[in-house]
């Protein structure tokens, strides 16, 4: 099988690097500047689990010659529409599309462009970032990739995808509840992003502040109320663990959106927080903390123009 990874950033890059090391046929769809950088410096991953340095295959949109078996969409959510246009020549009748984007807006965009039958649900848990040299830096040891049919069924194509990703130095699993996995990830990202970005600090710094834990729990409650009303309700076990992680006094954890904000980069405010707020408004649910967080993020975005 052949995979095209759309984007060689922090998440797509680390998955692709491990797949290449495991002998898989991997090509990255990238912009010309990133292609030149990868040709010059190689694809580099810095991790406590072991560093990786290799010369990847890359292609730019205008040079795609044929379809691929798998297209892994690994761009920031605000870049998805352009990415769908770029990857279109790589999507054939049997191509399976796995999106690694945050939030849920992208599901409808992909379905509208290529058909819902091309799509598998996908949820990745790994903490990575790009440093100033374009190297991928992994924070922490966890690295989990789940995928599944959106309706929870089994299929031959899902088995083929699983065989392709398996045994590549990260945890993989077929999930019969992939939609719930995706909504749970959004609960965590929306809550953590709102907490970090509005308070301008790590989870531990917010928890140590007077009223910080109460604020964090209020944000979580608002997000969960929206998801229960408009999406797939998270499990009780997930909520217990999420609440624990987001109120730890000694935690240095921050969301990727907060790290992008601190670095002055574009952020996924509309997809991670804004869309959650939109769904709350449609359902008639009051979410004052989410509204405040989104307003804050919009001010930041306007300052970047």
N, C-alpha and C positions, 0 to 999 in steps of 0.2 A: 504494500500500500504506500501511497505517496501523500504527504501532508503539506499543505501550504499554511504557514503561520502568518497571519496578517498583522504585522507589527513585530519589531524586535526590541521592544521595550523591556521593562523590568519583569513582567509576568510572562509574556510570550517568549522572551529571550531565554529565561531560565528553563521553561518547559522544553523549548527547542534544543537547548544545549544538552539536557539530559537525554532526550530522544536520540540526538546524533551520537552521543557517547554509547548508547545502547544499540547502535547500528541501524537506526531507522532512516528512511529517505525523507529528509526535511529540507524545505525551501522557505525562506522568509520573503514576504512581500513588503518592501520598504520604499521610502522616498530616496531620491538620488543621494542626498547628503548622508543619510544613514548607511546606504550601500557603500559609499566611498569610505566612511569611517570604519565599517566592518571589514572592508577589503584591506585597509591600512593596518588596523590594530587587532583584527580578529574579534570574535565574540568571547567576552571574558566574564566569568561568574566568580565572585568572591564569597565564600561561605565557610562556616565552621565545619560543615560536612565535607569539605574538600573543594578546592578551586578547580575551575574548568577554563581552558583556553583552546579555542579551535577556530578554523576557517570555515564559516558557514556558506552554503549556497544561498544567493539572494537573487531577486528578480524585481524589476520595477513594473508598474501597472501596464505600460505600453508594450512590454516585452513578453507577457504571458502568452504561451503558445498552445496550451492544452488544459484540460480540466484535471482536477486532483480528486483523490478519493475522499480526503478530509480537508476542510478549511476551518482552521482554528482562528476565530476572530478575537484578537488580543490588543485592541486599541482602547484609548480612553473613550468614555461614553459620548463625549461631546464631538468626537471625530467619526462616529459610526456611519453617518450618511455618506461622507466622502469615501470611507473604506468599502462600503457596499458597492459603490460605483467602481472602485479600483479592482475589486476582486471578482466582479461579474464574469470576466472571461474564463475564470478558473472553476466556475460552478457548472458542472454538467448534470445530466439526468440522474446519475447515481451518487452525486457528491453529497456528503453529510456535512452540515455546518454546525460547529460547536462554538457558542459565544461565551467569552470570558468577561463580558461587560458587567458593570455594577448597575443595580436597580433592575427595573423590569420594562422600561420603555423600548428597549432594543428588540424585544421578542416580537412585537407587532411590526416594527420596521423591517426586520428580516423576513417575516412571514409575508408581508405585503410585496416585498421585492422578489423573493425566490420561491414562495410557497411554504406553508407550514410543514409540509411533509419532508422538506430538506433538513429540518431543524431537530437537534437533540438539545435537551436541557443540560446545563453545565454549571458547576460551582467549584471554584478553586479557592483554597485557603493557603496563602503563602505571603509572607511579609518581605517585600523586596523594594528596591529603589535603584535609580541610576545615579552614579556619582558624576562629578564634573568631567571625567574622562570617558563617559559613556559605558562604564563597566556596571554590571549588575551586582548589587550587594544584597545578600540575603540576611535578614535579621531573624534570629531564632531558628529552630530546627524543624518546625512543622511545615509540611508540604503535602497537601491533600487535594486530589482532583476527583470529583464525582461527576458522573454523567448518566443520562437515562432518557428513555422515551417520555415525552411530556405527559402521555396518558398512563404512565406507569407500567406499560406492557413490556414483554420480552420481545426481542427481534433478532434476526440473523445479523443485521447491520450493526446493532448494538454490541453483539458478541465480537464482531470483527474490530470495532473501535476499541473495545476493551483489550483484545489481544494485542493491538498495536501499542497501546499506552502501558501495558503491564510490564513489570520488571525493568523499569527505566530509572530506578533510584529515587522514586517518590511514590507515595501511597496513592493507589487508584482503586476505585470501586464503582460498580454499577449500583445506582440508587433507584428503587421502584417509587421513591417519593421525591424525585428531583425538583419538582415545582416547589414543594415545601422547603427543600434545601435552599433554593434560590431566594425564596421569600425570607427565610431565616437569615441568610447572609445580608439581605437588604436591611432587616431589622437591626442587625449588629452595626452595619456601616452607617446607616442613617442616625442611629443613636450615638455612636462613638464620634462620628463626624460633627454632629451638632454640639456635643459636649466639649470636644477639643477645640473646635473653631470658635465657638461663641465665648468660651472661657480663656482661650489662648494658652492652653497648658495640657500636660499629659493627664491621663486618667488619675494617676496618683496625686498630682498637684491639685486637681479639682476636688478629689475626695478629701484631701487634707484641709481644704478651705472650709470655713464656717458656712454651713448650708450647702456645701458642695455635693454631698451624698444625696441630700433631699432633691437638689436640682437634677442630678443624674437620674434618679429614680422617676422623677416627673417626666423627663424626656423619654425614657424607656416606656413609661405608661402611655404616653401620647402616641408613640410610634406603634406600639402593639395594638392599641385600640383601632388605629387606622387599618392595619394589616388584617385584623380579625374581621373587620367590616367589609373590606374590599378585596382581599386576597386569600391566601392560604394560611390559616392560623398556625403559628409555631407550636412545637410540642412543649409540654410543661417542663421536661428535662432541659430543653434548650433555654427556656426563659430563666430557669434557676441559675444555670451556668453563665448566661449572658449578663444577668444582673450582678452576679459575683464579680465577673471580669471587669465590668464597667464602674465598679465602686471600690476597687482595691486601693488602699491608701499608699502602698509602696510600689504601685505599677508605673512603669515608664512608657507604657503603651500609648501610641497615638495612631490616628487613622492616616491612611495615605493622602486623603484630601487635606488634612491639617499639615502634613509634611510638604505637600505641594504649595499650600498657602504660605507657609513660613519661607519657602524658597522663592516665592514670587512667581510661581508657575501658574498656568491655567488650572482651574479646578472643576470637578464634576458636581457643582452645586445644584444645577437644575435636575440632574438625574438622581442624585442621592437624597437630597433634601426637598428640592422644589416639587418633584413629582409626588412625593409622599404628602406634601402639603396640598397639592391639587386634588389628590384623591380624598383627603380629609374634608376639603371644602365641598366636594361633590356629595359626600356622604353626610354632610351636616355635622361633622365632628369638630369641636373646638380644640385647637392645638396651639396655644399661645407661645410655648417655648420653641416649637418648630418654626412658627412664623417669625419669631425674633431671630432665630439662627439663620433662616433663609434671607431675611432682610440684611443681616450682617454680611452674609456671603455675597449678596448682590452689590453691596457697597464696595467690597473688595474687588469684585469683577469689574465694576465700572472704573475703578482706579487703574486697572491694567490696560484699558483701551488707549 
